[in-house]
Structure formats: C-alpha cells, structure tokens
Amino acid sequence: MKLSILRAVSTFALLSCSLEAGPAAGATEAVVAADESARADTAARAALGDGPFAGIAVAVSRNGKIVYRNGFGLADVERRIPVDADTRFPVGSITKPITCLSLQQLAAAGRVDTDAKAGRYLPDLPAPARDVAIRHLLDHTSGIENYIEVGEFPYRRPTGLSRDDMTAFFAGKPLRFPSGEKFSYSNSNTYLLGLIIEAVSGESYDTYVKGHVFAPLGMTRSDFEARPEGDANRALGYQSRSGMFSRAIGYDWLVPFSAGAAVSTAPDLLRFADGLFGEATKSVHERLLVHGTLGDGTRNAYTQGCLVEGRLGDARRFSHSGAIYGFSAHFAHYPDQKLSVAVLTNSQGENFGAITLSNRIARIFLGQSEPEQIDRPLDTAAASWIAGDYRVGNRRLGIDRLRFSLRDGKLWLETGTPGRGGQPGEKQEIPLVHLGENRFVSPRDSEQRFRFEKSAEGVKVLLDYHGGDMPFHRVSE
C-alpha cells in the first residue's frame, strides 16, 4: 500500500492542442510518451522500497500496442538476477478470469449451461456444492467456503493434494448463505470451474487453456508450472519482514489449479487484457461482462467473466488482482481509453500490493492526478460514533470484521493477516489519515479508503479498495 504522490500531466490535453499535422504533432507525442515512461519508471522504483518488493515488472498498452515495458529490482535476490519486462511470475488469482473465459467459450459453444447446477457436469461432487448453479460459481455468489480459509487446509504445505482431497475441504460444508444472496470471494468456486472445463472438454485444464486462450491471444510465455527450475527468466517468490526478504513457501500448481496457478509476464497479461475486449473473444464478450444482482437488489461488481468492474477516477475499469506465496499481480483494462496496465511482483508488499502500483501507473497514462492525502485535524469527541466493531455486509473479500478505535487525536484501524490452515493471523493497529467529512485513508496505501455513514438503519463504513465499496455495519459501540 503506497504513499508516493505523482504529478500528472494530461496526455489528452496535450494531444488535443491545436497543432498542425506532421512532424510537430509527432514530436509532441514523442515528448508526452517519454514523460509518461519516465514517470512510470519513477513510480516503480519508488515502489521497490515503499512496498517493499524484491522485483517488479510493468507493461502498458494503448490501442492494443505496447507503449511501455520495464523491469525493476531482482528476480532472484540470492543470485542478484534482475527482473526484466519478460520475466515470468506466478500471477495467482489472475488465473480466475483466464478460467472464466475458458468456461464461457464452452458455454457460447452450447457445451455448458451456466444456469445448470455443477452436479450436471460433476456428478460425484458432494452436496451442497453439487446443487450450486454455475453462474453463481462464476461471480462468487455461491456461498461455498473458500478452501484456503478452512481450518484443515494445509496452507503451509500446499503439495501432494488430489482433486478429491481438494474438494473434500469445501464441497460438503454448509453454504455461508443461500446462493445468489451475497458476494463472497472463494477460490473454491473457480476450482470447480476448472473441473467442469476438464469434464466437458475432455482435456486437462492446462491443455485446454493453452490451446484455447494462451495460443489464440499470443501469450507465448504463459504456462502453469509452479516451480522455477529450468526457467532462466523466472522470478522466485519472497516474503518480506521489516524490509528483509526470505524465500516464500513452494507449492504444487495442482493445488491452486484453475483458481490461481497461472504463470505469465507483464506483456502477456496485456495481450490477455486487450484480447478480452478484441476480436479473438468477440463470441463470448457479452457473456464476460454480465453482472448478477445480489439479494438486496444491488448489482454485483464481479462479472460472469471473473472481472471486477469499477472506476479509477472518471475512467471505467475492468480488472483483477492476484497473490500467491510470495507473488502479487494486477491487470486492468480501461475500455473507453483502450488502455491496459499489468504489474507483476515477486513479493507481497508489507505496506501495499500490486494493485496500488497498477493504479499509479494507470493514472500517469490516463492523465489523472494522484488522490490527495492531507491529514486534517480530527475532533475525536465529535467522531465518537465511528468507533466500534463492524461486520461485513453483502460483499466479502476474505475479511469478516473491522475494528476502529479513537485515541491520541486519531482513528485507528486494527488490521492484520487472517489465520489460514489452522495458523494464527498477525494483528496490528494503523492510525488512519483523516481527509475530512468522515473520510479516511490508510497511510500505507493511498488506495485503501474508508467512508463512514450514519442513518436510521445504523452506522456503516464503506471500504473502497478495488474500485467498489465493501460495506461493513457496526455491531457494537
């Protein structure tokens, strides 16, 4: 989560100036492009230390053409091997839109009915998972438990697990809520989609994706092998603590499988992002962008193509992030500007993740300014109604509760990593920056913002982190 403030220059204003066609216009475009690239370099280099990250790869395309690509830091800390623009990284949950595109291809061909229950294609799947409609798997409204949050899942030893072992962690467990009522992000949903792809296509998941997604979109350096042995330009994963890096846990790609096993490069993710909105996927394009409606009548921001629709400033965006054992990544496509951004890292920053750098890079190429982060005085007595415990509402991203307290003239957020696989989480408190009008932002990550509202129904806080509000409702004073 990052704090650098960059000064934006409006690309569109410069290009729309009253210039004669010819060399002068070309020269102006070259100056603008050089300025954008220089500022993107500055943002990425700052992120290495601020994150911190061992290494970063960034690429940007405009109108389907790559206009910026670069690597920073180290792919291998021990051997001092640098990252370049073509370094391969595991991309974690960016695998999900790859899986959803594959499933929707089969649906468009009439081979999968997304209104059908999963059990039609996976007859041995236990209930209640077998009775969930595929469309609820696609947009994470199934209510199925996320297997990485199940106590018995071996989070510290993610190897040697069969398909049956994996589905046993979640398929027979009670649903968190009736399918379709709420959004709750779950790797289990997309894991099942991979099994359905295999059952319907008659091919292994990785073979299908390589032949029907990677090859048609020109993603020549994308694959599913989790281990880096034998790959000269493959980043190693690291965890950081107090700015020091150590090797992250290794894993078998068949464990994250269709929910998180892809390995790719920044340029390949641009080809994927641009391809989702190009001719290569025209037959399934509308399917990918369909939004469901939650039980309270609000629109689900997560589409049937495993894409998060939101906004960055005034720019519409479709995106997805990923994080897995020492890696974090983010890609975004801005359809109205025909701009795509990809950021890959080989560590999960202590202060912020790849999403924040992706947003900063995008703002440079969109001509947007960084959001203000001026800490204004807080009247803690007047703000006393804010303090308390909050429970997640109808949109859950792995966090069930937030706790806020007031002291020393600040609003403090209790945060930390959740416990997984029977391992305890880590907790810490962060003093938030007060922006005024009951709005706050994390001092570590300018993209993590909180807005408190009070009404007859009670008090709620809206957490804006991924282009859309996640509501949390206060449950205690």
Buried (B, 14 or more C-beta within 10 A) or exposed (E): BBBBEBEBBEBEEBEEEEBEEEEEEEEBBEEBBEBBBEBBBBBBBBBBEBBBBBBBBBBBBBEEEBBBBBBBBBBBBEEEBEBBBBBBBBBBBBBBBBBBBBBBBBBBEEEBBBEBBBBBBBEEBBEBBBBBBBBBBBBBBBBBBBBBBBEEBBBEBBEEBEBEEBBBBBBBBEBBBEBBBBBBBBBBBBBBBBBBBBEBBEBEBBEBBBEBBBEEBBBEBBBBBBEBEEBEBBBBBBBBEEEEBEEBBBBBBBBBBBBBBBBBBBBBBBBBBBBBBEEBBEEBBEBBBBBBEBEEEBEBBBBBBBBBBBEBBEBBBBBBBBBBBBBBBBBBBBBEBBBBBBBBBBBBBBBBBBBBBBBBBBBBBBBBEBBEBEBEEBEBEEBEEBBBBBBBBBBBBBBEEBBBBBEEEBBBBBBEEBEBBEEEEEEEBBBBBBBEEBBBBBBBBBBBBBBBEEEEEEBBBBBBBBBBBBBBBBEEE
